[in-house]
Amino acid sequence: MRPLAESEAGQALSNVHSWTPGEVAQWLRKNKQQQFAERCVAKDVGGDMLLHISMPELKEMVDKVGDRIRIEKLVEKLRGAVKAGPRPELDVAVLGASPLVHKLWDGSNESWVPLPLDAIDVRREQDYVRSVVSSSRLFLPPGREPTFGIGTIKELQEVLRRGAVVLAFTGHTTPEGKMLLENDLGEAVEFDPWKKLPQMLEGTTMPECVVLSSCYSRQAGSAFVKFG
């Protein structure tokens, strides 16, 4: 199973207006309109022009009436999708973070300090956790497809970028409300949702439901509510 950040995503409908003629042609080829795709490139038809193309303009580019009707219906469908806005690509995104740390009380600062543990085979352990969690579907409603990933900042950013109906996070949270995510080596990385979420949510949409399964999750959860 590939991590979320390595998954391939389709053309984003959020930026149709800025599609190049090549991207317009790519969309048309995916919809089996190869001949019109080549003419759009030749006529320098970008996304903005495609969304506002008229029937007289189509007549100049497409000879057959049937082809014009099919293309007009495709463009109308595209206009509706753009107007409706981007839809989540994922049903349920499950991120788990179990960084190699133990917490030590720092009396001078009156706070818990995460300390690293000895290194292990991180990839093997992550794959094992992913396989165990993915084998249990009891927590999923019927018809929902789970997508599993390791709880890194990169994976969280990818979930928010692609959109998810439900985001479920399991891991650790500090008493100060900072989520302990992982880096590529399995080491702990503090993630303060109050400071980081606003930036990560620019141009994206918060999942409809966020589940935080960790100690001290109230403060972190409040940030998701605030910015969602």
N, C-alpha and C positions, 0 to 999 in steps of 0.2 A: 504494500500500500504506500503510495507516494504521499509526502507531506503536503498540506494544503498549499503552501507557497510554491510548490513545484507543479501544481495542477494547471492545465491549459484552460484559459477562459476565452469565450467568444468575443466578437466585436461588441464594444460597450455602446449601448444606445444613448448613454448620457452625453456623448459628444458627436452625435450624427451630424450636427451643423458644421463641424470642422473636418468631416471626412474628406480625404483627398480623392481625386478621380480614381486612383488605384484602389482605395478602400471601398468606394462605391462599386467598382467593378467586382471586387471580392464578394461583396454582399449579393450582387446580382448573380454571380456564378453559383453561389450557395443555393440560390433560388432558381437555378436552371435557366438563366437568361443570358447565356454566353454571348450571343450576337449583340444584344443591347449593351452588355458590359464593355465590349470593345469600342462601341460607338461613343459611350460615355467618356472613355479615356481620350478618344480622338477629339471629342467636342469639349473636353475640359470641364465635365460636369462633376462638381464636388457635392458634398452632402447637403449644403444649404440650397443649392440649385435643384437638387433632386427632390427635396421636400416641397419645393414650390413650383415644380414643373407643371405645365398646363397641357391640356389635350392638344392644342395646336402645335405646341413644341414637340410633343410625342409623335404627332403625325409626320413631322419633318425628319424624325430619327428612326421611326419604325413603320415599315410599309404595310404589314398585314394587320387587319382590324383585330383579329383574335389576339395577336401578340400585344397590341396596344392595350386591350382590355385587361389582359393578365397583368401587364406591368403596372397599369393604373391601380388595380386592386392591391398589388404588392406595396406600392408607394403609399396608398391610403392606409394599409395595415401598419406600415412603418410610422406614419404620422401619428396614428393612434397610440402606438407603443411609446413613442417619444413624449407625447402629451401625458400619458399615464405615469411616466417616470420609471426609473430602474426597478426591477423586481429582484428579490433575493435569489441568488443562485443555489443556496444551500438550505436544506430543511432544518437539520439539527447539527450544529457544530459543537463537537466535544473536545475541549483542550484540557490536558492533564499536565501539571508541573510537579515534579518531585525532585527538586535540585539536591545535590549532594552536600547538605549542610546540617549542622546542629546548632542550636541557639545557646549563647552564653550571656548571662546577665552582666552588663557593664554598670557597676555601681556608681562610677563617677558621672556618667551621663544618664543614669537611671533609665536604661533602655536595653532591649535584647539585641545582641549582635550576632548575625549569621556567620558561622565559621565553616570553611570548606572541609570536607572529608577526603580521605584517600581516593584516588581515581579508580574507576571501574570501567568495564566495557559499556559505555553509555548507550551506544547504538543498539546493542543486544538487549539491554534492559528496557529501553524505550520501545523496541519492537515487541518485547514480551508484554509490556503493559498495554500497548495498543491492541494486541491480539486478544488479550483477556477481556478488555472492555468491549471490543467490537463483537465478541462472541455472545455477549449478553444483550438482548434486545427488549428486556422486560420493562425498561424505563421509557420506551418509545411508543407513542400512539400509533395505531395502524396506519399504514400508508406513508409513513415518514421514513426517509432514508438518512441514516447517520453518516457523518463525515468525521473521521478521527484525526487528531493531530497532537503533537507535543506542544505544551504551553510555553512557547517562546514569544518574544515581542513581535518577531517577524510573522509568526503564524496568526497571532491575534490581529495584527494589522491586515493580513490577508482575508481573514474572516469578515472584518468590518468593511473592507473594500468590496468584496464579492456580495456581501449581504447574507444574512441567515435569519430564519424565522425564530430559532431558538439557539442561544449560545450557552453551553454548560461548561463551567470551569471547575476542576477539582485540583486542589493543591494546598499551599500554605499562604497565610496572610499574617503580617506582623500586627502587634497590638496597636500600632499607629495607622493601620489600614492599608499598608503597602503590600501588594501581591508579590509573592516570590515566584517569578518565572524562571526559565532556564535559558542558558546560552548554548552554543553548539557543543560545548564540552560537558554539559550537564551541571554547570555551576549556577549558583543562585544569582539572579538579577532582580533588584528591587524595581517594582513598577508602581508608581503612585498614580492611580486613576484620576485623582483630582487635578493633577498637573498635566498628565499625558493624554487623557481622553479627548479634550477639546481639539487638540491638534490632529489626533488620529481620526477623528470623526469628520474632518473637513471633506466635503464632497461625498460623504457616505451616509448611511442610515443605520441607526442603532437597531439591533434585533428586537423583535416584538417581545421576547422573553429572555431574561438573563438569569441563569442559576449559578450562584457561587457556593461551592461546597468546600468550605475551609473554616478554620478557627478565625475569630475576629473579622468576619466578613461583613458585618453591619456597615462599618465606615466605608469600605470599598464599594459595597452594594449601593450605598447612598449616592456615590459619585455616578454610577451607571444610571440611576433614577434621575439625578439632577440634569445630566447632559443628554439623556435619552428622550 
